[in-house]
Amino acid sequence: MLARADFVPPYELYAEILGAEGGRRALLERLGIEAEDPVEEFLGLALAYEREHAPSLQGFLRWLVAGDTEVKRDFGGAATR
C-alpha cells in the first residue's frame, strides 16, 4: 500500500483500503455503525479535493489539515460539514 500511495489518487487509495482491504468493516466493528457517515464524508472529501487539485496523497492530507472541515453527525441521521 505504501508503494502505491505515491502513484494512486487519494480517493482510489482510500476506497481500496476501506473496501478490498477490509478497512471499513474493521472501523465499523470497532467504532459501531455510527462511523459509516463520517467514512462516507471522508471519501466525499477525497473526491472533492481531486476535482479541484492535482490528485496526490500528500496534497490531500495537507488540504485536510489546513482546512476547517469538520464532520459531524446530527441526531437526524445525516452527516454535515
C-alpha positions as CSV (number, residue, x, y, z in Angstrom):
1,M,0.0,0.0,0.0
2,L,2.8,2.4,0.8
3,A,4.4,1.9,-2.6
4,R,1.0,2.7,-4.3
5,A,0.4,5.9,-2.2
6,D,2.7,7.9,-4.5
7,F,1.0,6.8,-7.7
8,V,-2.7,6.4,-6.9
9,P,-5.2,9.3,-6.4
10,P,-6.3,9.8,-2.8
11,Y,-9.9,8.6,-3.4
12,E,-8.8,5.4,-5.2
13,L,-6.3,4.6,-2.4
14,Y,-8.7,5.2,0.4
15,A,-11.5,3.4,-1.4
16,E,-9.3,0.4,-1.8
17,I,-8.2,0.5,1.9
18,L,-11.8,0.8,3.0
19,G,-13.1,-1.7,0.5
20,A,-10.9,-4.6,-0.6
21,E,-8.5,-4.3,2.3
22,G,-11.4,-4.5,4.8
23,G,-10.8,-1.2,6.5
24,R,-14.5,-0.2,6.5
25,R,-15.5,-3.4,8.1
26,A,-12.8,-3.1,10.8
27,L,-13.7,0.5,11.5
28,L,-17.4,-0.3,11.9
29,E,-16.7,-3.3,14.1
30,R,-14.5,-1.1,16.3
31,L,-16.5,2.1,16.3
32,G,-20.0,1.0,15.5
33,I,-22.4,1.8,12.7
34,E,-22.2,5.5,13.7
35,A,-18.9,5.6,11.9
36,E,-20.5,4.9,8.5
37,D,-21.4,8.6,7.8
38,P,-18.0,10.0,8.6
39,V,-16.3,7.4,6.4
40,E,-18.6,8.3,3.5
41,E,-18.0,12.0,4.2
42,F,-14.2,11.4,4.2
43,L,-14.4,9.7,0.8
44,G,-16.5,12.5,-0.5
45,L,-13.8,15.0,0.6
46,A,-11.2,13.0,-1.3
47,L,-13.3,13.2,-4.4
48,A,-13.9,17.0,-3.9
49,Y,-10.2,17.5,-3.5
50,E,-9.4,15.7,-6.7
51,R,-11.9,17.8,-8.6
52,E,-10.1,21.0,-7.7
53,H,-6.4,19.9,-7.3
54,A,-3.8,17.6,-8.8
55,P,-4.5,14.3,-7.1
56,S,-1.7,13.5,-4.6
57,L,-1.9,11.9,-1.2
58,Q,0.4,14.5,0.3
59,G,-1.6,17.3,-1.1
60,F,-4.9,15.8,0.1
61,L,-3.6,15.4,3.6
62,R,-2.2,18.9,3.7
63,W,-5.5,20.2,2.4
64,L,-7.4,18.4,5.1
65,V,-5.1,19.7,7.9
66,A,-5.2,23.3,6.5
67,G,-9.0,23.3,6.0
68,D,-11.7,23.9,8.5
69,T,-13.7,20.8,7.5
70,E,-15.3,19.0,10.4
71,V,-17.6,16.0,10.0
72,K,-20.4,15.9,12.5
73,R,-23.2,13.5,12.9
74,D,-26.5,15.1,13.8
75,F,-29.2,13.1,15.5
76,G,-31.4,13.2,12.4
77,G,-29.0,10.7,10.8
78,A,-27.3,12.9,8.2
79,A,-23.7,13.9,8.2
80,T,-22.9,17.6,7.9
81,R,-19.8,19.6,7.3
